[in-house]
Amino acid sequence: MRDDDRLITLLTCSGISHTGQLTTRTGTSLRCRHPVLISRHLRLTALKRPLETELQEDECLVAVDGCEECCAKKRMDMIGKTPDAYIVATREGITKRGMDEPRYDEIEGLSRAILRRVRE
């Protein structure tokens, strides 16, 4: 990442299902491991202000949904915002498993997919 690069905000759906929790844990992990690359992690289900107020014009927005419900994408569509990158965990080989806990290998796999997209 260069000084002239935009700050990256990660928006995760963070629902209660397996894949929603996977997006939360992955976002938290990435933010901790790559704080210069990922400047903010917003969890859609834990916003303190409306999404349109939370988002900043000068940031690069990477949205991550856990499944085909596409909650984060639908919310962004409602406010007319298009993310710079969009990822769905189930399209990255993750199988939705009800209310099971996300596994380490799933967190790592989704992390790799997000980092690959961010670095493109």
Phi and psi in degrees as GROMACS dihedral restraints (atoms count N, CA, C in turn):
[ dihedral_restraints ]
;  ai    aj    ak    al  type     phi  dphi    fc
    3     4     5     6     1  -102.6    20    10
    4     5     6     7     1   164.4    20    10
    6     7     8     9     1   -60.4    20    10
    7     8     9    10     1   -29.6    20    10
    9    10    11    12     1   -87.9    20    10
   10    11    12    13     1     0.1    20    10
   12    13    14    15     1   -73.0    20    10
   13    14    15    16     1   147.9    20    10
   15    16    17    18     1   -73.2    20    10
   16    17    18    19     1   152.5    20    10
   18    19    20    21     1   -68.5    20    10
   19    20    21    22     1   144.9    20    10
   21    22    23    24     1  -104.4    20    10
   22    23    24    25     1   126.2    20    10
   24    25    26    27     1  -109.7    20    10
   25    26    27    28     1   130.6    20    10
   27    28    29    30     1  -102.0    20    10
   28    29    30    31     1   121.6    20    10
   30    31    32    33     1  -109.9    20    10
   31    32    33    34     1   117.7    20    10
   33    34    35    36     1  -113.2    20    10
   34    35    36    37     1   147.6    20    10
   36    37    38    39     1   -64.5    20    10
   37    38    39    40     1   -41.9    20    10
   39    40    41    42     1    55.8    20    10
   40    41    42    43     1    39.8    20    10
   42    43    44    45     1   -72.1    20    10
   43    44    45    46     1  -175.5    20    10
   45    46    47    48     1   -88.6    20    10
   46    47    48    49     1   -13.4    20    10
   48    49    50    51     1   -75.3    20    10
   49    50    51    52     1   174.6    20    10
   51    52    53    54     1   -51.9    20    10
   52    53    54    55     1   -51.1    20    10
   54    55    56    57     1   -72.5    20    10
   55    56    57    58     1   -30.9    20    10
   57    58    59    60     1   -65.2    20    10
   58    59    60    61     1   -44.3    20    10
   60    61    62    63     1   -66.9    20    10
   61    62    63    64     1   -32.8    20    10
   63    64    65    66     1   -61.5    20    10
   64    65    66    67     1   -42.7    20    10
   66    67    68    69     1   -64.5    20    10
   67    68    69    70     1   -37.4    20    10
   69    70    71    72     1   -64.0    20    10
   70    71    72    73     1   -51.3    20    10
   72    73    74    75     1   -64.8    20    10
   73    74    75    76     1   -37.0    20    10
   75    76    77    78     1   -66.3    20    10
   76    77    78    79     1   -45.7    20    10
   78    79    80    81     1   -60.5    20    10
   79    80    81    82     1   -43.2    20    10
   81    82    83    84     1   -63.8    20    10
   82    83    84    85     1   -43.4    20    10
   84    85    86    87     1   -62.4    20    10
   85    86    87    88     1   -47.1    20    10
   87    88    89    90     1   -63.1    20    10
   88    89    90    91     1   -41.8    20    10
   90    91    92    93     1   -62.3    20    10
   91    92    93    94     1   -39.3    20    10
   93    94    95    96     1   -73.1    20    10
   94    95    96    97     1   -40.6    20    10
   96    97    98    99     1   -81.6    20    10
   97    98    99   100     1   -24.5    20    10
   99   100   101   102     1  -134.4    20    10
  100   101   102   103     1    60.8    20    10
  102   103   104   105     1   -66.1    20    10
  103   104   105   106     1   -23.1    20    10
  105   106   107   108     1   -78.2    20    10
  106   107   108   109     1   -35.0    20    10
  108   109   110   111     1   -78.6    20    10
  109   110   111   112     1   -48.3    20    10
  111   112   113   114     1  -104.2    20    10
  112   113   114   115     1   103.1    20    10
  114   115   116   117     1   -80.4    20    10
  115   116   117   118     1   -30.0    20    10
  117   118   119   120     1  -144.2    20    10
  118   119   120   121     1   150.2    20    10
  120   121   122   123     1  -126.8    20    10
  121   122   123   124     1   112.5    20    10
  123   124   125   126     1  -104.0    20    10
  124   125   126   127     1   128.2    20    10
  126   127   128   129     1   -98.1    20    10
  127   128   129   130     1   119.3    20    10
  129   130   131   132     1   -53.6    20    10
  130   131   132   133     1   -37.0    20    10
  132   133   134   135     1   -82.8    20    10
  133   134   135   136     1    -2.4    20    10
  135   136   137   138     1  -127.7    20    10
  136   137   138   139     1    22.9    20    10
  138   139   140   141     1   -68.4    20    10
  139   140   141   142     1   138.2    20    10
  141   142   143   144     1   -91.0    20    10
  142   143   144   145     1   -19.9    20    10
  144   145   146   147     1  -129.1    20    10
  145   146   147   148     1   165.0    20    10
  147   148   149   150     1   -57.5    20    10
  148   149   150   151     1   147.9    20    10
  150   151   152   153     1   -54.1    20    10
  151   152   153   154     1   -43.5    20    10
  153   154   155   156     1   -63.0    20    10
  154   155   156   157     1   -25.5    20    10
  156   157   158   159     1   -81.1    20    10
  157   158   159   160     1   -33.7    20    10
  159   160   161   162     1   -69.7    20    10
  160   161   162   163     1   -35.4    20    10
  162   163   164   165     1   -77.4    20    10
  163   164   165   166     1   143.8    20    10
  165   166   167   168     1  -112.8    20    10
  166   167   168   169     1   145.2    20    10
  168   169   170   171     1   -64.3    20    10
  169   170   171   172     1   -33.8    20    10
  171   172   173   174     1   -92.3    20    10
  172   173   174   175     1     9.1    20    10
  174   175   176   177     1  -102.5    20    10
  175   176   177   178     1   158.1    20    10
  177   178   179   180     1   -91.9    20    10
  178   179   180   181     1   121.8    20    10
  180   181   182   183     1  -101.7    20    10
  181   182   183   184     1   122.2    20    10
  183   184   185   186     1  -113.7    20    10
  184   185   186   187     1   116.3    20    10
  186   187   188   189     1  -102.7    20    10
  187   188   189   190     1   137.5    20    10
  189   190   191   192     1  -130.1    20    10
  190   191   192   193     1   117.5    20    10
  192   193   194   195     1  -102.9    20    10
  193   194   195   196     1   151.0    20    10
  195   196   197   198     1   -82.6    20    10
  196   197   198   199     1   -33.4    20    10
  198   199   200   201     1  -146.0    20    10
  199   200   201   202     1  -173.4    20    10
  201   202   203   204     1   -73.7    20    10
  202   203   204   205     1    -1.7    20    10
  204   205   206   207     1   -67.2    20    10
  205   206   207   208     1   -28.4    20    10
  207   208   209   210     1    54.2    20    10
  208   209   210   211     1    48.5    20    10
  210   211   212   213     1   -60.3    20    10
  211   212   213   214     1   -44.9    20    10
  213   214   215   216     1   -65.2    20    10
  214   215   216   217     1   -43.2    20    10
  216   217   218   219     1   -62.8    20    10
  217   218   219   220     1   -43.8    20    10
  219   220   221   222     1   -61.1    20    10
  220   221   222   223     1   -42.0    20    10
  222   223   224   225     1   -65.0    20    10
  223   224   225   226     1   -40.4    20    10
  225   226   227   228     1   -67.1    20    10
  226   227   228   229     1   -39.6    20    10
  228   229   230   231     1   -59.3    20    10
  229   230   231   232     1   -37.8    20    10
  231   232   233   234     1   -61.8    20    10
  232   233   234   235     1   -30.8    20    10
  234   235   236   237     1  -103.5    20    10
  235   236   237   238     1     5.2    20    10
  237   238   239   240     1    73.7    20    10
  238   239   240   241     1    28.4    20    10
  240   241   242   243     1  -106.4    20    10
  241   242   243   244     1   132.5    20    10
  243   244   245   246     1  -110.2    20    10
  244   245   246   247     1   125.6    20    10
  246   247   248   249     1   -71.2    20    10
  247   248   249   250     1   155.8    20    10
  249   250   251   252     1   -72.2    20    10
  250   251   252   253     1   -29.1    20    10
  252   253   254   255     1  -145.8    20    10
  253   254   255   256     1   145.5    20    10
  255   256   257   258     1  -136.1    20    10
  256   257   258   259     1   130.9    20    10
  258   259   260   261     1  -132.4    20    10
  259   260   261   262     1   139.0    20    10
  261   262   263   264     1  -119.7    20    10
  262   263   264   265     1   122.4    20    10
  264   265   266   267     1   -55.8    20    10
  265   266   267   268     1   -41.7    20    10
  267   268   269   270     1   -67.9    20    10
  268   269   270   271     1   -20.8    20    10
  270   271   272   273     1   -82.5    20    10
  271   272   273   274     1    -8.4    20    10
  273   274   275   276     1  -103.3    20    10
  274   275   276   277     1    18.0    20    10
  276   277   278   279     1    93.1    20    10
  277   278   279   280     1     3.7    20    10
  279   280   281   282     1   -84.0    20    10
  280   281   282   283     1   132.9    20    10
  282   283   284   285     1   -98.5    20    10
  283   284   285   286     1   126.8    20    10
  285   286   287   288     1   -68.7    20    10
  286   287   288   289     1   129.2    20    10
  288   289   290   291     1  -126.0    20    10
  289   290   291   292     1    54.8    20    10
  291   292   293   294     1    58.6    20    10
  292   293   294   295     1  -121.9    20    10
  294   295   296   297     1  -106.8    20    10
  295   296   297   298     1    15.5    20    10
  297   298   299   300     1   -61.6    20    10
  298   299   300   301     1   155.1    20    10
  300   301   302   303     1   -73.6    20    10
  301   302   303   304     1   140.3    20    10
  303   304   305   306     1   -63.5    20    10
  304   305   306   307     1   141.9    20    10
  306   307   308   309     1   -92.4    20    10
  307   308   309   310     1   158.5    20    10
  309   310   311   312     1   -57.2    20    10
  310   311   312   313     1   -43.7    20    10
  312   313   314   315     1   -64.2    20    10
  313   314   315   316     1   -31.3    20    10
  315   316   317   318     1   -71.0    20    10
  316   317   318   319     1   -41.3    20    10
  318   319   320   321     1   -62.0    20    10
  319   320   321   322     1   -44.5    20    10
  321   322   323   324     1   -65.4    20    10
  322   323   324   325     1   -41.4    20    10
  324   325   326   327     1   -63.7    20    10
  325   326   327   328     1   -44.9    20    10
  327   328   329   330     1   -68.7    20    10
  328   329   330   331     1   -36.1    20    10
  330   331   332   333     1   -59.2    20    10
  331   332   333   334     1   -45.7    20    10
  333   334   335   336     1   -61.5    20    10
  334   335   336   337     1   -41.6    20    10
  336   337   338   339     1   -63.8    20    10
  337   338   339   340     1   -41.7    20    10
  339   340   341   342     1   -66.5    20    10
  340   341   342   343     1   -47.6    20    10
  342   343   344   345     1   -61.2    20    10
  343   344   345   346     1   -39.5    20    10
  345   346   347   348     1   -60.4    20    10
  346   347   348   349     1   -45.7    20    10
  348   349   350   351     1   -66.7    20    10
  349   350   351   352     1   -41.3    20    10
  351   352   353   354     1   -63.2    20    10
  352   353   354   355     1   -38.0    20    10
  354   355   356   357     1   -83.7    20    10
  355   356   357   358     1    -7.1    20    10
